[in-house]
Amino acid sequence: MAEERDLFPGALELMILQTLKRNTLHGYALAQHIKQTSNDLLQVEEGSLYPALQRMLKAGLVQAEWGISSTNRRVRIYQLTPAGRKHVAREISSFERMLEGITRVLSPLKQRG
């Protein structure tokens, strides 16, 4: 049975933006980067990836241009915009605060002396 690995809302966009902060990539390369970086714990399906990229294009967080992949195919190459850089910095900060709170709630209570 396949293990469920649903992401919280906005997680995919956050990972895409953070990945594009480091490098411009086409969609398939983005999905592969997320998969490899997560040690295969996260698999991004096309049905999630491309709608997320379209939402981010519409919001002005990324921009795209046509290019040629390493396999000589025509692909859209995505790049972070200045607004995308500000957005990802804000979202990561917010995520880190939320993760700290969750970690505190989930960690075992320390014995008090």
C-alpha positions as CSV (number, residue, x, y, z in Angstrom):
1,M,0.0,0.0,0.0
2,A,1.3,3.4,-0.9
3,E,2.2,5.7,1.9
4,E,0.2,9.0,2.1
5,R,2.5,12.0,1.8
6,D,0.1,14.9,1.5
7,L,1.6,18.3,1.9
8,F,0.1,21.2,3.9
9,P,-1.4,24.0,1.8
10,G,1.3,26.1,0.2
11,A,4.1,23.6,0.8
12,L,4.6,22.8,-2.9
13,E,4.7,26.4,-3.8
14,L,7.2,27.1,-1.0
15,M,9.5,24.3,-2.3
16,I,9.2,25.4,-5.9
17,L,10.1,29.0,-5.0
18,Q,13.0,28.0,-2.8
19,T,14.3,25.7,-5.5
20,L,14.0,28.5,-8.1
21,K,15.8,30.8,-5.7
22,R,18.9,28.7,-6.4
23,N,18.5,28.1,-10.1
24,T,16.2,28.5,-13.1
25,L,14.7,25.2,-14.1
26,H,12.0,23.6,-16.2
27,G,9.1,21.8,-14.7
28,Y,10.4,18.2,-14.9
29,A,13.8,19.3,-13.4
30,L,11.9,21.1,-10.6
31,A,10.0,17.9,-9.7
32,Q,13.2,15.8,-9.9
33,H,15.1,18.3,-7.7
34,I,12.4,18.1,-5.0
35,K,12.3,14.3,-5.2
36,Q,16.1,13.9,-5.0
37,T,16.6,16.6,-2.3
38,S,13.9,14.9,-0.1
39,N,15.6,11.5,-0.5
40,D,12.6,10.3,-2.5
41,L,10.2,11.1,0.4
42,L,8.4,13.7,-1.7
43,Q,7.2,13.0,-5.3
44,V,5.6,15.9,-7.1
45,E,3.1,14.8,-9.7
46,E,2.5,16.8,-12.9
47,G,-1.1,17.3,-11.9
48,S,0.1,19.3,-8.9
49,L,3.2,20.9,-10.3
50,Y,2.0,22.7,-13.4
51,P,-1.2,24.2,-11.8
52,A,1.1,25.5,-9.0
53,L,3.5,27.0,-11.5
54,Q,0.5,28.6,-13.3
55,R,-0.8,30.1,-10.1
56,M,2.7,31.5,-9.3
57,L,3.0,32.9,-12.9
58,K,-0.4,34.6,-12.5
59,A,0.6,36.0,-9.1
60,G,3.9,37.4,-10.5
61,L,6.1,35.2,-8.3
62,V,7.8,33.5,-11.2
63,Q,8.3,34.2,-14.9
64,A,8.8,31.7,-17.7
65,E,10.4,31.7,-21.1
66,W,10.8,29.0,-23.7
67,G,14.1,27.1,-23.9
68,I,15.6,23.8,-24.9
69,S,16.2,21.1,-22.3
70,S,19.3,18.9,-22.1
71,T,17.4,16.2,-24.1
72,N,16.8,18.8,-26.9
73,R,13.1,19.3,-26.1
74,R,11.3,22.6,-26.0
75,V,10.5,23.5,-22.4
76,R,9.3,26.4,-20.3
77,I,12.1,27.5,-18.0
78,Y,10.9,29.2,-14.8
79,Q,12.7,31.9,-12.9
80,L,11.9,33.6,-9.6
81,T,10.9,37.3,-9.8
82,P,11.8,39.9,-7.2
83,A,8.3,39.6,-5.8
84,G,8.8,35.9,-5.6
85,R,12.1,36.4,-3.7
86,K,10.3,38.5,-1.1
87,H,7.4,36.1,-0.9
88,V,9.5,33.0,-0.3
89,A,11.6,34.8,2.4
90,R,8.3,35.8,4.2
91,E,6.8,32.3,3.8
92,I,9.9,30.5,5.0
93,S,10.1,32.7,8.1
94,S,6.4,32.0,8.8
95,F,6.9,28.2,8.2
96,E,9.9,28.1,10.6
97,R,7.8,29.7,13.4
98,M,5.0,27.3,12.8
99,L,7.4,24.3,12.7
100,E,8.9,25.5,16.0
101,G,5.5,25.5,17.6
102,I,4.5,22.1,16.3
103,T,7.9,20.7,17.4
104,R,7.3,22.0,20.9
105,V,3.8,20.5,21.1
106,L,5.0,17.1,19.7
107,S,8.2,16.7,21.8
108,P,8.0,14.8,25.0
109,L,7.6,16.8,28.2
110,K,10.8,17.3,30.0
111,Q,10.9,15.9,33.5
112,R,10.9,18.7,36.1
113,G,13.0,18.3,39.2
